[in-house]
Amino acid sequence: MSELQQKAVQLISGLSDDNISFLIEVIQRLMPQEADTAALYSEQESTAIQAFQRLDAARPEVKRYLPDDFDPEKELEEARAERYGSFD
């Protein structure tokens, strides 16, 4: 057992049962099971994909509110110049 592990055991042995229960709960929350972690990442990925699909579906409607001559690159460049100034 390493020195760090021995120190942890010493600290834990000095705790009350209530505090040990709390410590176990904290450790379990910090170290979720791999299956739980995989499910969480899968759920987050699914949510992100759904959000992207909603955003992509909204593009035609958003374009209706933009002028016909709208140039996003030009707008971006102007916004950058306004915020950061010119580097020339």
FIDOMI-572108 format. One record per residue: residue number from 1; residue in one letter; x, y, z of N, C-alpha, C, O in turn. Coordinates in steps of 0.001 Angstrom, whole numbers. Atoms other than C-alpha are relative to their C-alpha. Layout:
! residues N
@num: NUM | residuo: A | nc1: X | nc2: Y | nc3: Z | cac1: X | cac2: Y | cac3: Z | cc1: X | cc2: Y | cc3: Z | oc1: X | oc2: Y | oc3: Z;
...
! end
This chain:
! residues 88
@num: 1 | residuo: M | nc1: 847 | nc2: -1168 | nc3: 0 | cac1: 0 | cac2: 0 | cac3: 0 | cc1: 899 | cc2: 1240 | cc3: 0 | oc1: 1883 | oc2: 1315 | oc3: 737;
@num: 2 | residuo: S | nc1: -816 | nc2: -1208 | nc3: 88 | cac1: 1357 | cac2: 3405 | cac3: -923 | cc1: -213 | cc2: 883 | cc3: 1222 | oc1: -1151 | oc2: 684 | oc3: 1994;
@num: 3 | residuo: E | nc1: 97 | nc2: -940 | nc3: -1124 | cac1: 1920 | cac2: 6191 | cac3: 1584 | cc1: -1315 | cc2: 769 | cc3: -37 | oc1: -1957 | oc2: 987 | oc3: 990;
@num: 4 | residuo: L | nc1: 1238 | nc2: -760 | nc3: 159 | cac1: -1013 | cac2: 8122 | cac3: 191 | cc1: -1210 | cc2: -851 | cc3: 399 | oc1: -2126 | oc2: -365 | oc3: 1062;
@num: 5 | residuo: Q | nc1: 1096 | nc2: 894 | nc3: -378 | cac1: -3314 | cac2: 5118 | cac3: 565 | cc1: -35 | cc2: -216 | cc3: 1510 | oc1: -1109 | oc2: -242 | oc3: 2110;
@num: 6 | residuo: Q | nc1: -60 | nc2: 175 | nc3: -1450 | cac1: -2122 | cac2: 4573 | cac3: 4138 | cc1: -563 | cc2: 1223 | cc3: 721 | oc1: -1281 | oc2: 1100 | oc3: 1713;
@num: 7 | residuo: K | nc1: 509 | nc2: -1230 | nc3: -606 | cac1: -2858 | cac2: 8200 | cac3: 4950 | cc1: -1522 | cc2: 64 | cc3: -131 | oc1: -2214 | oc2: 467 | oc3: 804;
@num: 8 | residuo: A | nc1: 1451 | nc2: 7 | nc3: 208 | cac1: -6341 | cac2: 7863 | cac3: 3456 | cc1: -679 | cc2: -957 | cc3: 970 | oc1: -1716 | oc2: -625 | oc3: 1544;
@num: 9 | residuo: V | nc1: 564 | nc2: 979 | nc3: -924 | cac1: -7008 | cac2: 4744 | cac3: 5538 | cc1: -3 | cc2: 554 | cc3: 1420 | oc1: -978 | oc2: 371 | oc3: 2150;
@num: 10 | residuo: Q | nc1: -82 | nc2: -582 | nc3: -1340 | cac1: -5868 | cac2: 6544 | cac3: 8695 | cc1: -1069 | cc2: 1071 | cc3: 199 | oc1: -1721 | oc2: 1133 | oc3: 1242;
@num: 11 | residuo: L | nc1: 1015 | nc2: -1044 | nc3: -102 | cac1: -8119 | cac2: 9501 | cac3: 7975 | cc1: -1395 | cc2: -597 | cc3: 81 | oc1: -2223 | oc2: -148 | oc3: 874;
@num: 12 | residuo: I | nc1: 1323 | nc2: 629 | nc3: 25 | cac1: -11096 | cac2: 7272 | cac3: 7218 | cc1: -280 | cc2: -716 | cc3: 1312 | oc1: -1405 | oc2: -682 | oc3: 1811;
@num: 13 | residuo: S | nc1: 218 | nc2: 747 | nc3: -1246 | cac1: -10593 | cac2: 5169 | cac3: 10330 | cc1: -386 | cc2: 930 | cc3: 1153 | oc1: -974 | oc2: 471 | oc3: 2132;
@num: 14 | residuo: G | nc1: 350 | nc2: -957 | nc3: -1041 | cac1: -11022 | cac2: 8310 | cac3: 12435 | cc1: -1378 | cc2: 609 | cc3: -157 | oc1: -1807 | oc2: 1394 | oc3: 688;
@num: 15 | residuo: L | nc1: 1315 | nc2: -584 | nc3: 260 | cac1: -14424 | cac2: 9150 | cac3: 10938 | cc1: -1108 | cc2: -785 | cc3: 692 | oc1: -974 | oc2: -1978 | oc3: 963;
@num: 16 | residuo: S | nc1: 1185 | nc2: 676 | nc3: -535 | cac1: -17813 | cac2: 8389 | cac3: 12443 | cc1: -696 | cc2: -754 | cc3: -1137 | oc1: -395 | oc2: -529 | oc3: -2309;
@num: 17 | residuo: D | nc1: 716 | nc2: 769 | nc3: 1019 | cac1: -20151 | cac2: 5975 | cac3: 10635 | cc1: -793 | cc2: 915 | cc3: -933 | oc1: -871 | oc2: 653 | oc3: -2133;
@num: 18 | residuo: D | nc1: 749 | nc2: -941 | nc3: 839 | cac1: -22276 | cac2: 8891 | cac3: 9398 | cc1: 919 | cc2: 675 | cc3: -1013 | oc1: 573 | oc2: 820 | oc3: -2185;
@num: 19 | residuo: N | nc1: -948 | nc2: -650 | nc3: 898 | cac1: -19243 | cac2: 10621 | cac3: 7953 | cc1: 545 | cc2: -980 | cc3: -1042 | oc1: 796 | oc2: -598 | oc3: -2185;
@num: 20 | residuo: I | nc1: -455 | nc2: 1008 | nc3: 970 | cac1: -18062 | cac2: 7383 | cac3: 6333 | cc1: -1062 | cc2: -225 | cc3: -1065 | oc1: -742 | oc2: -364 | oc3: -2246;
@num: 21 | residuo: S | nc1: 1095 | nc2: 140 | nc3: 973 | cac1: -21483 | cac2: 6981 | cac3: 4708 | cc1: 7 | cc2: 1158 | cc3: -981 | oc1: -157 | oc2: 970 | oc3: -2186;
@num: 22 | residuo: F | nc1: -59 | nc2: -1187 | nc3: 862 | cac1: -21227 | cac2: 10525 | cac3: 3396 | cc1: 1183 | cc2: -88 | cc3: -949 | oc1: 1059 | oc2: 226 | oc3: -2132;
@num: 23 | residuo: L | nc1: -1204 | nc2: 126 | nc3: 824 | cac1: -17691 | cac2: 9884 | cac3: 2140 | cc1: -211 | cc2: -1012 | cc3: -1122 | oc1: 196 | oc2: -777 | oc3: -2259;
@num: 24 | residuo: I | nc1: 278 | nc2: 1020 | nc3: 1024 | cac1: -18807 | cac2: 6745 | cac3: 309 | cc1: -901 | cc2: 572 | cc3: -1084 | oc1: -686 | oc2: 322 | oc3: -2270;
@num: 25 | residuo: E | nc1: 903 | nc2: -617 | nc3: 977 | cac1: -21608 | cac2: 8692 | cac3: -1353 | cc1: 757 | cc2: 969 | cc3: -906 | oc1: 544 | oc2: 979 | oc3: -2119;
@num: 26 | residuo: V | nc1: -793 | nc2: -953 | nc3: 784 | cac1: -19184 | cac2: 11418 | cac3: -2467 | cc1: 894 | cc2: -745 | cc3: -988 | oc1: 988 | oc2: -368 | oc3: -2156;
@num: 27 | residuo: I | nc1: -891 | nc2: 775 | nc3: 875 | cac1: -16749 | cac2: 8846 | cac3: -3857 | cc1: -791 | cc2: -619 | cc3: -1138 | oc1: -337 | oc2: -611 | oc3: -2283;
@num: 28 | residuo: Q | nc1: 815 | nc2: 603 | nc3: 1051 | cac1: -19534 | cac2: 7086 | cac3: -5748 | cc1: -442 | cc2: 1028 | cc3: -1030 | oc1: -545 | oc2: 717 | oc3: -2216;
@num: 29 | residuo: R | nc1: 396 | nc2: -1042 | nc3: 958 | cac1: -20631 | cac2: 10370 | cac3: -7289 | cc1: 1178 | cc2: 459 | cc3: -855 | oc1: 1010 | oc2: 804 | oc3: -2025;
@num: 30 | residuo: L | nc1: -1184 | nc2: -414 | nc3: 747 | cac1: -17088 | cac2: 11243 | cac3: -8303 | cc1: 498 | cc2: -1075 | cc3: -949 | oc1: 1142 | oc2: -775 | oc3: -1954;
@num: 31 | residuo: M | nc1: -480 | nc2: 1121 | nc3: 809 | cac1: -16408 | cac2: 7795 | cac3: -9742 | cc1: -1185 | cc2: -836 | cc3: -467 | oc1: -1386 | oc2: -1950 | oc3: 18;
@num: 32 | residuo: P | nc1: 1163 | nc2: 761 | nc3: 461 | cac1: -19552 | cac2: 6731 | cac3: -11619 | cc1: 445 | cc2: -1272 | cc3: -718 | oc1: 1544 | oc2: -1350 | oc3: -1267;
@num: 33 | residuo: Q | nc1: -287 | nc2: 1255 | nc3: 688 | cac1: -19697 | cac2: 3229 | cac3: -13003 | cc1: 147 | cc2: 274 | cc3: -1493 | oc1: -454 | oc2: 1213 | oc3: -2015;
@num: 34 | residuo: E | nc1: -254 | nc2: -212 | nc3: 1425 | cac1: -18507 | cac2: 2906 | cac3: -16605 | cc1: -1280 | cc2: -42 | cc3: -815 | oc1: -1453 | oc2: 738 | oc3: -1751;
@num: 35 | residuo: A | nc1: 1263 | nc2: 102 | nc3: 735 | cac1: -21947 | cac2: 1850 | cac3: -17799 | cc1: -812 | cc2: 1280 | cc3: 161 | oc1: -1410 | oc2: 1770 | oc3: -797;
@num: 36 | residuo: D | nc1: 717 | nc2: -1246 | nc3: -237 | cac1: -23492 | cac2: 4914 | cac3: -16179 | cc1: 629 | cc2: 1143 | cc3: -787 | oc1: -74 | oc2: 1981 | oc3: -1352;
@num: 37 | residuo: T | nc1: -717 | nc2: -1044 | nc3: 726 | cac1: -20823 | cac2: 7127 | cac3: -17723 | cc1: -284 | cc2: -95 | cc3: -1496 | oc1: -523 | oc2: 918 | oc3: -2153;
@num: 38 | residuo: A | nc1: 270 | nc2: 192 | nc3: 1430 | cac1: -21349 | cac2: 5622 | cac3: -21182 | cc1: -1424 | cc2: 433 | cc3: -321 | oc1: -1663 | oc2: 1072 | oc3: -1346;
@num: 39 | residuo: A | nc1: 1387 | nc2: -393 | nc3: 230 | cac1: -25106 | cac2: 6105 | cac3: -20867 | cc1: -142 | cc2: 1512 | cc3: 58 | oc1: -877 | oc2: 2099 | oc3: -736;
@num: 40 | residuo: L | nc1: 61 | nc2: -1450 | nc3: -128 | cac1: -24610 | cac2: 9702 | cac3: -19747 | cc1: 555 | cc2: 677 | cc3: -1251 | oc1: -60 | oc2: 1604 | oc3: -1777;
@num: 41 | residuo: Y | nc1: -574 | nc2: -572 | nc3: 1210 | cac1: -22315 | cac2: 10492 | cac3: -22690 | cc1: -916 | cc2: -224 | cc3: -1191 | oc1: -1074 | oc2: 664 | oc3: -2028;
@num: 42 | residuo: S | nc1: 910 | nc2: 298 | nc3: 1092 | cac1: -24745 | cac2: 8795 | cac3: -25056 | cc1: -1200 | cc2: 932 | cc3: 37 | oc1: -1637 | oc2: 1437 | oc3: -997;
@num: 43 | residuo: E | nc1: 1148 | nc2: -890 | nc3: -156 | cac1: -27621 | cac2: 10843 | cac3: -23670 | cc1: 377 | cc2: 1429 | cc3: -368 | oc1: -392 | oc2: 2115 | oc3: -1041;
@num: 44 | residuo: Q | nc1: -451 | nc2: -1353 | nc3: 325 | cac1: -25616 | cac2: 14084 | cac3: -23929 | cc1: 209 | cc2: 155 | cc3: -1502 | oc1: -142 | oc2: 1178 | oc3: -2089;
@num: 45 | residuo: E | nc1: -227 | nc2: -39 | nc3: 1443 | cac1: -24604 | cac2: 13246 | cac3: -27485 | cc1: -1327 | cc2: 58 | cc3: -740 | oc1: -1470 | oc2: 808 | oc3: -1705;
@num: 46 | residuo: S | nc1: 1314 | nc2: 11 | nc3: 622 | cac1: -28208 | cac2: 12512 | cac3: -28402 | cc1: -663 | cc2: 1371 | cc3: 134 | oc1: -1265 | oc2: 1868 | oc3: -818;
@num: 47 | residuo: T | nc1: 571 | nc2: -1325 | nc3: -222 | cac1: -29333 | cac2: 15810 | cac3: -26883 | cc1: 675 | cc2: 1033 | cc3: -897 | oc1: 9 | oc2: 1907 | oc3: -1452;
@num: 48 | residuo: A | nc1: -736 | nc2: -939 | nc3: 853 | cac1: -26617 | cac2: 17685 | cac3: -28774 | cc1: -403 | cc2: -170 | cc3: -1460 | oc1: -567 | oc2: 815 | oc3: -2179;
@num: 49 | residuo: I | nc1: 403 | nc2: 253 | nc3: 1394 | cac1: -27580 | cac2: 16032 | cac3: -32059 | cc1: -1393 | cc2: 552 | cc3: -245 | oc1: -1648 | oc2: 1155 | oc3: -1288;
@num: 50 | residuo: Q | nc1: 1356 | nc2: -524 | nc3: 150 | cac1: -31236 | cac2: 16907 | cac3: -31500 | cc1: 17 | cc2: 1526 | cc3: -62 | oc1: -710 | oc2: 2124 | oc3: -856;
@num: 51 | residuo: A | nc1: -99 | nc2: -1463 | nc3: 17 | cac1: -30304 | cac2: 20519 | cac3: -30753 | cc1: 529 | cc2: 482 | cc3: -1343 | oc1: 35 | oc2: 1467 | oc3: -1892;
@num: 52 | residuo: F | nc1: -537 | nc2: -382 | nc3: 1299 | cac1: -28226 | cac2: 20684 | cac3: -33930 | cc1: -1057 | cc2: -164 | cc3: -1092 | oc1: -1168 | oc2: 684 | oc3: -1978;
@num: 53 | residuo: Q | nc1: 1035 | nc2: 229 | nc3: 1003 | cac1: -31085 | cac2: 19220 | cac3: -35966 | cc1: -1071 | cc2: 1084 | cc3: 58 | oc1: -1562 | oc2: 1526 | oc3: -980;
@num: 54 | residuo: R | nc1: 973 | nc2: -1095 | nc3: -124 | cac1: -33500 | cac2: 21834 | cac3: -34565 | cc1: 571 | cc2: 1303 | cc3: -572 | oc1: -124 | oc2: 2056 | oc3: -1253;
@num: 55 | residuo: L | nc1: -654 | nc2: -1198 | nc3: 513 | cac1: -31011 | cac2: 24577 | cac3: -35362 | cc1: 63 | cc2: -25 | cc3: -1520 | oc1: -218 | oc2: 978 | oc3: -2178;
@num: 56 | residuo: D | nc1: -102 | nc2: 148 | nc3: 1445 | cac1: -30482 | cac2: 23271 | cac3: -38873 | cc1: -1372 | cc2: 159 | cc3: -664 | oc1: -1484 | oc2: 746 | oc3: -1741;
@num: 57 | residuo: A | nc1: 1348 | nc2: -114 | nc3: 551 | cac1: -34234 | cac2: 23018 | cac3: -39441 | cc1: -495 | cc2: 1442 | cc3: 29 | oc1: -1336 | oc2: 1821 | oc3: -787;
@num: 58 | residuo: A | nc1: 440 | nc2: -1397 | nc3: -128 | cac1: -34663 | cac2: 26662 | cac3: -38361 | cc1: 679 | cc2: 924 | cc3: -1005 | oc1: 253 | oc2: 2066 | oc3: -1174;
@num: 59 | residuo: R | nc1: -756 | nc2: -867 | nc3: 915 | cac1: -32192 | cac2: 27984 | cac3: -40942 | cc1: -857 | cc2: 640 | cc3: -1091 | oc1: -743 | oc2: 1847 | oc3: -1307;
@num: 60 | residuo: P | nc1: 805 | nc2: -645 | nc3: 1053 | cac1: -34709 | cac2: 28511 | cac3: -43782 | cc1: -907 | cc2: 1110 | cc3: 543 | oc1: -1085 | oc2: 2136 | oc3: -113;
@num: 61 | residuo: E | nc1: 865 | nc2: -1021 | nc3: -574 | cac1: -37048 | cac2: 30447 | cac3: -41486 | cc1: 798 | cc2: 1240 | cc3: 381 | oc1: 346 | oc2: 2365 | oc3: 165;
@num: 62 | residuo: V | nc1: -842 | nc2: -1129 | nc3: -396 | cac1: -34227 | cac2: 32611 | cac3: -40145 | cc1: 425 | cc2: 799 | cc3: -1227 | oc1: 471 | oc2: 2028 | oc3: -1179;
@num: 63 | residuo: K | nc1: -439 | nc2: -685 | nc3: 1226 | cac1: -33057 | cac2: 33414 | cac3: -43685 | cc1: -1061 | cc2: 947 | cc3: -539 | oc1: -732 | oc2: 1913 | oc3: -1227;
@num: 64 | residuo: R | nc1: 1071 | nc2: -887 | nc3: 480 | cac1: -36462 | cac2: 34985 | cac3: -44402 | cc1: 142 | cc2: 1403 | cc3: 576 | oc1: -306 | oc2: 2371 | oc3: -39;
@num: 65 | residuo: Y | nc1: -120 | nc2: -1296 | nc3: -667 | cac1: -35583 | cac2: 37804 | cac3: -41988 | cc1: 1273 | cc2: 757 | cc3: -390 | oc1: 1463 | oc2: 1898 | oc3: 30;
@num: 66 | residuo: L | nc1: -1242 | nc2: -646 | nc3: 417 | cac1: -32211 | cac2: 38594 | cac3: -43580 | cc1: -186 | cc2: 646 | cc3: -1362 | oc1: -971 | oc2: 159 | oc3: -2176;
@num: 67 | residuo: P | nc1: 86 | nc2: -623 | nc3: 1332 | cac1: -31773 | cac2: 40952 | cac3: -46531 | cc1: 560 | cc2: -944 | cc3: -1071 | oc1: 1379 | oc2: -1817 | oc3: -780;
@num: 68 | residuo: D | nc1: -454 | nc2: 855 | nc3: 1103 | cac1: -31212 | cac2: 39343 | cac3: -49936 | cc1: 1504 | cc2: 102 | cc3: -224 | oc1: 2138 | oc2: -869 | oc3: -638;
@num: 69 | residuo: D | nc1: -1431 | nc2: -194 | nc3: 234 | cac1: -27704 | cac2: 40808 | cac3: -50124 | cc1: 839 | cc2: -266 | cc3: 1256 | oc1: 1978 | oc2: 195 | oc3: 1337;
@num: 70 | residuo: F | nc1: -713 | nc2: 282 | nc3: -1246 | cac1: -26678 | cac2: 39546 | cac3: -46667 | cc1: 1231 | cc2: -855 | cc3: -260 | oc1: 1149 | oc2: -1909 | oc3: -890;
@num: 71 | residuo: D | nc1: -1271 | nc2: 725 | nc3: 159 | cac1: -23029 | cac2: 38437 | cac3: -46590 | cc1: 558 | cc2: -287 | cc3: 1395 | oc1: 1098 | oc2: 616 | oc3: 2035;
@num: 72 | residuo: P | nc1: -446 | nc2: 294 | nc3: -1366 | cac1: -22144 | cac2: 36623 | cac3: -43350 | cc1: 1494 | cc2: 236 | cc3: 215 | oc1: 1903 | oc2: 654 | oc3: 1299;
@num: 73 | residuo: E | nc1: -1448 | nc2: -223 | nc3: -133 | cac1: -18390 | cac2: 36822 | cac3: -44015 | cc1: 301 | cc2: 1483 | cc3: 192 | oc1: 1141 | oc2: 1854 | oc3: 1012;
@num: 74 | residuo: K | nc1: -183 | nc2: -1439 | nc3: -119 | cac1: -18595 | cac2: 40581 | cac3: -44460 | cc1: -453 | cc2: 483 | cc3: 1380 | oc1: 218 | oc2: 1303 | oc3: 2007;
@num: 75 | residuo: E | nc1: 500 | nc2: -366 | nc3: -1325 | cac1: -20684 | cac2: 40920 | cac3: -41289 | cc1: 986 | cc2: -400 | cc3: 1094 | oc1: 1230 | oc2: 360 | oc3: 2031;
@num: 76 | residuo: L | nc1: -967 | nc2: 482 | nc3: -977 | cac1: -18175 | cac2: 38851 | cac3: -39346 | cc1: 1244 | cc2: 879 | cc3: 5 | oc1: 1741 | oc2: 1260 | oc3: 1065;
@num: 77 | residuo: E | nc1: -1197 | nc2: -838 | nc3: 105 | cac1: -15246 | cac2: 40879 | cac3: -40610 | cc1: -242 | cc2: 1382 | cc3: 594 | oc1: 618 | oc2: 1914 | oc3: 1296;
@num: 78 | residuo: E | nc1: 330 | nc2: -1313 | nc3: -553 | cac1: -16987 | cac2: 44161 | cac3: -39739 | cc1: -113 | cc2: -60 | cc3: 1527 | oc1: 341 | oc2: 850 | oc3: 2221;
@num: 79 | residuo: A | nc1: 144 | nc2: 149 | nc3: -1454 | cac1: -17841 | cac2: 42895 | cac3: -36245 | cc1: 1367 | cc2: -159 | cc3: 660 | oc1: 1621 | oc2: 409 | oc3: 1722;
@num: 80 | residuo: R | nc1: -1351 | nc2: 163 | nc3: -534 | cac1: -14254 | cac2: 41803 | cac3: -35682 | cc1: 758 | cc2: 1322 | cc3: -10 | oc1: 1437 | oc2: 1658 | oc3: 960;
@num: 81 | residuo: A | nc1: -684 | nc2: -1275 | nc3: 103 | cac1: -12924 | cac2: 45148 | cac3: -36886 | cc1: -528 | cc2: 977 | cc3: 1053 | oc1: 237 | oc2: 1734 | oc3: 1651;
@num: 82 | residuo: E | nc1: 597 | nc2: -894 | nc3: -996 | cac1: -15357 | cac2: 46992 | cac3: -34622 | cc1: 478 | cc2: -364 | cc3: 1416 | oc1: 767 | oc2: 511 | oc3: 2232;
@num: 83 | residuo: R | nc1: -368 | nc2: 433 | nc3: -1355 | cac1: -14438 | cac2: 44907 | cac3: -31586 | cc1: 1496 | cc2: 70 | cc3: 250 | oc1: 1929 | oc2: 548 | oc3: 1298;
@num: 84 | residuo: Y | nc1: -1434 | nc2: 120 | nc3: -236 | cac1: -10719 | cac2: 44386 | cac3: -32049 | cc1: 849 | cc2: 1031 | cc3: -735 | oc1: 2047 | oc2: 1139 | oc3: -474;
@num: 85 | residuo: G | nc1: -765 | nc2: -970 | nc3: 754 | cac1: -9699 | cac2: 47135 | cac3: -34442 | cc1: 701 | cc2: -664 | cc3: -1178 | oc1: 503 | oc2: -1849 | oc3: -1445;
@num: 86 | residuo: S | nc1: -704 | nc2: 507 | nc3: 1167 | cac1: -7491 | cac2: 46726 | cac3: -37470 | cc1: 1402 | cc2: -428 | cc3: 375 | oc1: 2070 | oc2: 238 | oc3: 1164;
@num: 87 | residuo: F | nc1: -1352 | nc2: 494 | nc3: -247 | cac1: -4290 | cac2: 44696 | cac3: -37410 | cc1: 957 | cc2: 379 | cc3: -1120 | oc1: 2126 | oc2: -9 | oc3: -1103;
@num: 88 | residuo: D | nc1: -853 | nc2: -396 | nc3: 1153 | cac1: -2968 | cac2: 46218 | cac3: -40641 | cc1: 959 | cc2: 1097 | cc3: 376 | oc1: 1741 | oc2: 1547 | oc3: -460;
! end
